[in-house]
Amino acid sequence: MAGVQVRWDSPVAAVGGKHAGKVIKATGVETVGDLLGIFPRGYVRKGSLSELGELAEGDMLSLVGEIVSAQQKTYQDRRTHRTAYRLEVRVRAEDGSLMLTFFDRQKHTADWRTQALSVGTVGMFSGRLKWFNNQWQLTNPDSRMYGDQASEAVATMPDLIPLYSSVAAVNTWHFEETIALALDLVADVPDVLPAEVREAEDLIGTAQALRWIHRPDTWAQKVSAEKRLKYDEAFVAQTVLARRRAAIEGTVANPRPGRPGGILDAFDERLPFALTEGQRAVGEEISAELGEGHPMHRLLQGEVGSGKTVVALRAMLQVIDSGGQAALLAPTEVLAQQHQRSIVAMLGDLAEGGFLGGAEGATRVALLTGSLNAASRRTALADAAGGEAGIVIGTHALLEEHVQFADLGLVVVDEQHRFGVEQRAALSTKAGRPPHVLVMTATPIPRTVAMTVFGDLDTSTLSELPAGRGDVQTNVVPTAARPGWLDRAWERVREEVAAGRQAYVVCSRIDPGEGDEDGDKRPLHAVEELAPELATGALTGLRVEMLHGRMTPEDKDRVMQAFAGGEVDVLVSTTVIEVGVDVPNATVMVILDADRFGVSQLHQLRGRIGRGGHAGLCLLVSAADPGSPSMVRLEAVSATRDGFELSRIDLEQRREGNVLGTEQSGGRAGGLKLLSVLRDEDVIERARTSATQHLAGDPDLTGSPALATAVRRLEESEQAEFLEMA
């Protein structure tokens, strides 16, 4: 194909090569540009084994070295009872050696491998580390041989060899060869950055950056390429968000300024507690925005128990005072019912509009979920459509076409990360004009994550807890090292119940027959098995009930009401109690198989206790190995109650690969591949400023066609969902 050139938007097949078809099938990439956007996951220096001391069993290791010994052995295959073959190869690098072991069942395959991996040949080997016979080794690693002239082979190899994440049947070398062909053939690499931005940031050109990221001769070239491509990612994402902010500011909404002497003032007069300074400040911020002529789009975040519901309720009452209605969208029926009960309790007779005994100027609070009986559903629909219900609380049932509002002025979305962009948009279309939007999340978000993921939302944060919250102590119960500690955990539950308190026991499974998606063979505790075991064993004599998502809505509500009313001592539950459940008398929580939960989820669960002024105790029970990543994660949760710090730990452990819904291995969508929302804070801030300034002078991006294309692709892709939700 000498002399042939391909375009940036040509199909990948135009590149040619024997692996292009496999790459397309495995990754879904469509164009040459998509292909060149699959970046290496790392690089290996030829001859280096220096990273071995930093790795653990199961980690990926790649090395380049010379084979110094190779010995074929036979053994009896346990499954087939036939002779099989094992080739033991020792590879020497500049700073050490490593054993490689290859297994074959066919003699001709074993003989071919023995010949290919002969002493004196040089190759690159990549696989997962295993500790066996008191030494590190790679079992059946991918191999790429460079010939039997060691010095000549090493001399012709680049110092830095790119490593790509394997996908399906496509390994790092398949990617490398196909991408190398594309780099040689592509003729028109678009540059998404305006010239003035590129110059101000002192960045190399896109074509140069792509060559250096895939084929660096030096580490300095790789760093320069990353600097440029990171900025591209930040600039495109921030341009998308700047366009969204501009669209919101250009949209007309009905102002909802409230009025003196209305239901909000009446509610404030009855509040049995003083608002915190943070609640007052955020409330004033929201109140001012509700009174403006374009829709508010605000993210309200705060620690578990920081009082977000009161802030949101006051915003809803201001809208009611302005003649409108508010909808509160909750992710689960349990949470929707909890919101309805707590809001009705807070409002008292202010929630009994039109009923005997209702206060002057009172409204109604309607609950609309999928499990309502026909009569209750008709009443709720009529109250929403007629405007009698100033507040309508519900789950996805609120999004159904036949649900109508008289004048929807505010949409409050609780735990937004559980909803897609379509749900948020569907509710907004039920208003004559775009409603104001308040998104609440109890998962604290580092500032640059908020700037990237929630970039179209202004952010308010409640950091202080209301008075009367008890301290919560968190301890890890490592049952692998200390099996007797679990008995002491149940004793602590009995002690708390004897003192008049209540307890949660959380399991990751409903029944013991549930499969485990990541292949962990350890038996996991399950609600339906554990609840009767505890009731007749360690917690005999206590009132033990179970709660999980497969129960009927009526049964779930009955159990929650009984627990809230003090008729149940111990609630054995799945994570349905994770958010919004408020039982102030609950002071102890035992989370079994705690390593099965994420950091943020554990923080959310822990927030269910210590809400009534009494000290709380959270016990994280795990059989994970001491020193394992899972145990390190649990120790981090036990060490701090700072949700922002835990959020950073959570993101770092998940390696940020899916912050915008994109995986490192490629695909056609343009999410975050190199940019780190935690470590590249300065890049994101500079890109946000530059993108906003550029858009002010070129709102339609007519002067930047390559940027316009990149922005359109990101807006159309799955990533746009993640930009608009958490």
N, C-alpha and C positions, 0 to 999 in steps of 0.2 A: 504493500500500500504506500510505497514511497511517493512522496509528492502530494498525496491526497490530504485534504484538510476537511475537518468537520466543524460544524458550528456549535456554539454553546447550547443551543436548544435542539440539536440533532438527537435522534434516539440513540441510546447506548449501543445498540447493535451496530451502528455505523462505525464504531471504534474498531470492531473486529476482535481477533484474538480468540483463543479456544475457551476462555472462561467467561466471556461477556454474557452468554445466555444464563449461566448459573448465577452470576451476580444479579442479573435482572430478576430472576425468579426468587432468589433468597431475600433481596432487600426491597423490591418494588420500585427501585429507581427507574426513571423514565428517560431522562435526558443526560447528555454529557455533563451539563452543569450539576445535576443531582449527583452524578458519580464522583465528580471532583470535590463535592461537599462531604464525602465520607472521609473523615480525617483519621490519621493514625491514633491509636489509643496510647501509644508510647513508642519508644525507640530503644534499640539495643546497640551498645557499642561493641564492635567486634572484639572478641577475646576477653570479654569481661564477665566475671562471676561475682563481682563485688556486692551485688544486691542480695545475695543468698542469705546473709545473716539477718536481713530485715524482713524476710518472708516467712509465712507459716504454711502448714500443710494445706493443700488445696489451692494455694495461690498459683497464678500463671507465672512461668519463668521461661525466658528465651535466652539462648546463648549461642555464640559462634565459637567453634573450636575444632581441634584436630583429634581424630580417633586414634587412641594409643593402644587399645586392646579391644578384641572382639571375639567372643566365644559362644558357639551355638551348643545348647544343651537340650536333651529330650526329657519329657516328663509325661505322666499319665493324666489325661484330661478327665476330671471327675464326672463331667456330664456325659461325655461320649464314650468314656473308657477306652479311648484310642490314644496312640502316641501323638503328642503335640510338641511344639518346638519353642524354646526360649533363647533369644539372642541377648547376651549381656555385653554392653558396649561401654567403655570408659572414654569420655571426651575430656581433653585437656584444654583449658583456656589459659590466658596469660596469668591469671591470679588464682588458679585452682582447677580442680577436676570434678566431674560429676558422672554418676552411673546412669545409663539409659537401659531400659529393659523392654524388649519387643516380644510379643507373643503371636505365634502363628499356628494354625491347625493343619495346614497343608504343607507337605515337604517342599514342593516346588516354590511356594511363596517364601518359605523360610530360607531356602537356598538363594533365591534372588536377593532377599534382603541382606543376607550374609555377604554376598558379593558386592552389593551396593555400598554397604557400610564397612568397607575393609580398612585395615590399619593404614594410616597415612593420609586418608582422605579428610577433607575439610568440609564442614557443613554447618547449617544453622538448624537448631532444634528448639521446639516450642511445645510445652505441655504443662500439666499440673503437677506440682511438687507432692511427693509422698515420702514419708519417713519409714524406711524398711531396713531391717538388719543393721540398725544403728547408723544409718547413713541416708542422706537425701538422694532421691532418684526421680527420674521421669519415666512414667510407664506409657509405652506406645506414643511417644511424642510425634508431632508433625515434623518432617525432616525435609531439608533442602540441601542437596550436595553440590559442592563447587569443584570437585575434581580431586585427583590424587597428588597434585603438586602443591603441597601445603603453602609454601612461601609465595608462589605465584598466585594461588587462589586468594590468599589473604590480601596480597598487594593490590589486586584488582577490585576488591570489595570496598564499598563506601564505609567511612568510619561510623556513620549512623545508619542503621537499617530500620525502616519504619515497620511497626507492628500494627495490624488492623484486627479488630475484634472479629472472630469467626462467627459466621451466621449460617445455620443449616450446614450444607455441604461445602460452603465456601470458606477457605482458610485465608490466613494473612497473605500468602504468596499469590493466591488467585486475585485478591484485591490489588496487590502491588503491581502485578503484571498488567492487569486491565487498566488501572489508573495511569500507569506509565505510558501505555499506548495513547490514552486520551490526552495526556499532557503534551505528547509529541505532535498530536494532530490538531488540537483545538486552535481555531484561528481568531476568534473574537470573544475574548473574556470581558464581560461587562463590568463596569466599576460603579458600585452603588453609591459611593460617597461623592458628594459635590466637591469640586476641585479645591474650594477654599477651606473646606473641613479637613480634607486630606493634608493640605499644606499646614494648617494650624496644628494638627496633631502629629506632624512629621512622620507620616506613614508611607511605606512602600506601596507600589501599585498592586492591583489584585492578581495579575498574571504572575508577577514575581513572587507574591505571597503563596500562591498555590504551588508553584514549583518548589519553593523552599519548605513548605509544610510537608510535602510528599517526598522530596528528594534533597534534604539538607546535606550540604558538605560539612557544615560546622554547626555547633550548638547555637552560635550567634545567629545564623540564618534561620534556624528553627524558631528562636525567640522573636526575631523581627517579623516572621510570618504570623506567629500566634498573635502578636500585638496588633497587626493589621486586621486579621480575621475576627478576633474578639471584638474589636471596635465595630466592624461591620455588623455583627450580630446585635450588639447593643444599639447601634444607630437605627437599624431597621425596626427592631422591636419598639424603641422609643418613638419612632415616627408613627407607627401604627397607633400607639397610645396617645400621642399628641393629636393625631387626627380625630380620635374618638373624643378626647377632651374638647376639642374645638367644635365638634358636632353637638356635644351636649350643651356647650355654652351658646350655640346658635339656635337651640331648640326652645320653643315657647312652652312654658308650663303655667298652670294656674297658681298664682301666689297663694300661700296658705299662712297668713300672718297671725292667725288666732284673734282673740278678742278679750278684753278685760271682763272679769266677772263670769267667765264661761266654765266649762267642765274642768279645764286644766287648773284654773285657780282653785276650784272647789276641791280637786284632788290634792293639790299641794297643801291646802289648809289641813287636810286630814292625815297627811303622812305621819306615821308614828315614829319616824326617825329623821334625822337631818341628812340631807344629801352631802356626799363628800365634796371636797373642793373640785375634784376632777369631774364628778357628775354634773356639778353646776356649770363648770367651764364648757364642757362638751355640749351640755344642754343648750347653752346660749349660742354656741356655734351652729348647732342644728336648727335652732329656732330662727336664727337670722337667715339661713339658707332656705328654709321652707317659705319664707316671706318673699323670696325673689322670683323673678319671672322666667327663670330657666330651671330645669330640674336639678335638684340636689342629687349627687351620686357620691355617697360617703360610706367609707368603711369604718365601722365601730369595733375596735378590738380591745380586748382586756383579759386579764387573768380570770380563771374560773372563779366565780363568786364576786366579781368586781362591781356588779350592779348594772350590767348592760340593759337588762329587761326594764328596769325603772326608767332609764334614759329613753329607751325606745317607746315605752308606754306614754311618756310625757309628750314625745313627738307626735304620736298617734292622736292624743287628746287635742293638741294644737290644731291638727288637720280637721278634727271633728268640729272644733270651735269655728273653723273657717267654712263649714258647710260640706266638708268632704268625708270620705271614708278611708280606712286604712286596712290593708291586708297583711297578715303575718303568715309567712310561708315556712313551715317546719319540715324537717326531713323524715320524721317518723310519726306514727300515730301516738305513740307514748309521749313524745315531746309535744305534739300539738295539744293533746289532752292536758298535759302538765301546764302548758302556757295558758290554756283557757281557764283552768282552775285557779292558777296563781293570779292572773289578771282580774278575774271576777272577784277573788278574795280581796285584792288590793283596792278595787273600785267600790266594793260594797253596794249600797243602793244607787250609786252612780251608774251601775251596769243594769239597772232594772227599768230602763226607759219604757214608758207605756204600760207599766204594771202597777198595781196597787202597792203603795209603799215605796215606789221609786222616787228618787230625789228629783228636785226641779232641774231641768236641763240634762237629765240622765240619758244615756245611750244604751245600746244592747251589744253583747259580745256573742257572735255566732261561731259555732264550731262546725266545720265541714270536712269530714274524712270519708274514706271509701267504705267504712264499715257501718255507717249510720243506718238505722232502719228507715223505711220509706217516709213515715210521718215526720221524723226529726229532720230528714233531708229536705223535705218540702218546706218546712218552717224556716230552716237555715237559708235555703235558696231565696225564699220570698223576702226575708229580712235583708239579705244582701242586695237584691234587685230593687227593693222598695226604699232602701236607705235607712230603715229602722235600725239596722245593725251598723254602728259606726266602726266597729272592729270585727273583722272576719278572720278567724284563725283556721288554718287547715294544712293539709299535706298536698300531694300532687292533685288531689281531687279539686282544688281551687282552679286548676289550669284547664279543666274540661270546658268545652265550648258553651254548654248551656248555663254555666255559672256567670251571672251578670252582676254588675255593681251600678248603683245609681250615680255615684260620682267618686271614682277611685282616685284619691289624691296622694297616697303614700303606700309604697310596698316595702315591708320589712322582711328581709330574708335572713333566717337564723341558720348558722352553720352552713354558709354558702358553699363550702367545698364539696357538699353532698349534692349540689344541683348543677346541672349543665346550663349553658347560655340559653338554650332553647326554652327551658322552663321559666327563666327570668324574663325573657322577651315575651313569652306567651301571656304572662300575668300583666305585663305592662300594656299589652294591646287591648286590655279590657277597659282602659281609661280613654276618655274622649281626647284628652291631651296627655302627653307623656307624664307619668306620675313621678313624684320624688322617690328616690330609692335609698334605703338604708340597709347596708349589709352588716350583719353581726357575726363575729367569729371569736370563739374562746381559745383558738389556737394562736398564740402570739406569733407575729411574723416579723423577722428582722427587717429593718428599714429598707434595705436595697431589694429584698424579696418583694416587699409591698410595692416598691417603686416599679418593679419589673412585672409582677404578676397582677397587681391591682393598680396599674399606672393610670387608669381612667377614673379612679376613685380618689377623692381626698380622704386622708386618714386621720381618725381621732383615736386616742389611746387612753384607756382607764387603767392606771397603774396601781392605785391604792385600793385596799380592800375596805369595805364598810366596817364600822365599829361592831364589835360583837362576834367577829369571826375567830374561831379557835385555831391554834397552831396545829399543824399536821406533821407528825414525825413519820418518816419513811425508812423502813429497814428491809434489806434483802435477806431472804431465808434460803440459803444454798443447800438444797436437800441432797445433792450429790456428795458434798463434803460434810454436811451436818444433818443427817436424816432425822435425828431426834428433835430438831428445831420445829418441825411441822406440828408435832404434838403440842409444843408450847404455844404455837400460833392459835390452835383451837382453844387452849386454856385461856388465852387473852380474850378471845371472843366471848367465852363464858363469863369472864370477869366483867367485861363491859355490859353484857346483858344483865348480869346480877346488879349492876349499878344503875339499871333502868335505861340503858342505851340500846341501840340496835346496830346490826352489822350487815355488810354486803360480802358475799363470796362470789368472785367473778371467774368464770371459765371461758376458754376460747372455743369450746365445742358445745353443741346442744346434746348430741348423743354420741356414744363411743364408736359407732360405726362410721362416722364421717371420715372421709379420706383427708390426707394431708398433701397439699399441692406441692410442697418442696421436698417430699420424700423422707421427712424425718420419721424414723421408726419408733421413737419413744412414745409410750402410751400417754395420751393427753387426758386430763380431767374433762368430764362432760357433765352438763347441768342435770340431765335426766338420770344419770347414774349416781352422781355425787350427792344430790339433795336427799334421797332416801338413805344413803349410806351415813350421812352426817346425822340425820334425824334419829337413826337407831344406833349410832355409834358415838363419835366424839362429841356430838352436840345433843345427845339424847336428853329429852325433857324440855328442850327449847322448841319454840314454834318456828319451824322451818318451812319456807315456801320456795317455789321456783318461778322464774320468769324468763321467757325467751321468745324469739320472733315467730316461732311456728304456732304459738298459742293463739286462740281466737281473740279478736280485739276485746270482747267482753271479759274473757278470762284475764287478759293482761291488765285491763282497767281494774277489775276486782282485786287482783293481787296488789297492784300499786296503791289502790285506795286503802287496803288493809294494812300495808306496810306504813303508809303515811299516817294512818290513824293509830299506829302503835299496836295493832293486833297481830303482827308478825315480828318475831325477834331477829330472824336471820333470813335474808333474801339471797338465794343462790341463782345467779343470773349470768346471761351473756352480756355483751357490751350494749344492749338496748338501754342500759342506765347511764351510758357514757356522757350524754349531754342533757342538760335541762332538768333532770330529776332533782327535786329539792325536798329532802327529808331532814330537817335540822337536827333530829334526835339521833341520826346515824353517826357513829364516831369511829368505827373500825371497818377496814376493808381488807380482805385477803384476796389477792390476785394470784390464781394458780397458773402455772406455766406462763409466768409473766414475760418470759423471753419471746413468746409468740406475738406480743403486742409491740407496736411502734412507740417511740418516745412520747410523741404528742398524745397518743391514745392513752398511755399510762398517766400522763399529766391530767388529761380530761377526767379519767376515772377517779383519780385521787381527789379531784375537786368536788366529788359528791359528799365527802365527809368533812367534819369540822365546821359545818355551816351554822351551828346553833350556839356558838360560844364555848362549847366544850372542846377540849383538846382531842385531836384525831390521831389515829394510828393506821398507816397503810403498810401492809406486809407483802412484799414482792417475792413469791415463791417460785423457785426455778431449779431444775436439775441440770442446767447448762454447766459446762466445764468451767472451773475457775480460770480466769484469765482469757476466756474466749470473748470474741466481740459482743456476743449476747450478754455476757455477764458484765462486761465493761459498760454497756448501755444501761443496764439496770442500776449499776453503781452510780452512774451519772444522774439518773432520776432520783436516787435516794439522797444524793449530795446537795441538791438545790431545788428550790421551789420557784426559781426564776424561769418563767415560761419562755422568755426570749432566748435565754442561754440554752434551754433544752431544745428550742426550735432550731437553733444553729447546729447543735449536736445531731439532731435528727436529719437535717439536710446534708451534713457532712458524711454521715454514715450511709445515706442513700446516694451519695456522690452527685446529688443535684441533677442526675440524668433525666429526671422526668418533671422538672419544675414547670416546664412549658409543654409537657406531654410528648417529648421527643426522646428517642433512644439514640445512644451514641453510634449504633451500627449504621445509621443512615436512614434511608427512606426519602420520600420526595419533599416532605415538609421541612421548613427552615427554622427549627427551634434553637435551643442553646446547645452547642456542641463543644465549644472551647471556653465560652464565657462562664465565669463563676459568679453567681449572685452574691456570694459571701465574700470572696477574696478580691473581686474586681469592682468594689464599690466606687472607686474614683472614676473608672472607665464608664460605668453606668451613669453617674452624675454628669460627667462631661457630655456624654452622648445625649442625655435627656435635654440639657441646655441647648446643644447645637441643633438637635432635631426640632425643638420648639422654635428656635430662631429661623431655621431654614424654612419651616412650614409657614411661618408668618409672611415670608416674602414670596413663597411659591406654594400656595395652599393646595393646588391641584397636582403638584409635582410635574407640571408640563416641561419644566426645564431639566428634569432629572428622570429620563425614561427608564433607566436601569433600576433606580431606586423605586420608581412607581411599580415596576414589575415585581420586585422583591416584596414590597409592601402588600401588593394585591395577593400574592401567593400566601403570605403569612396570614392575611385577613381571611382568606378562603380555606385555609388548612385547619386541621384539628387544633393546632396551637392557638388559634384565635379563641377557642373555648377556654383554654387555660389562661389566656391573657385577661379574660373577662370573668374568671372565677378563681377560686383557690383550690 
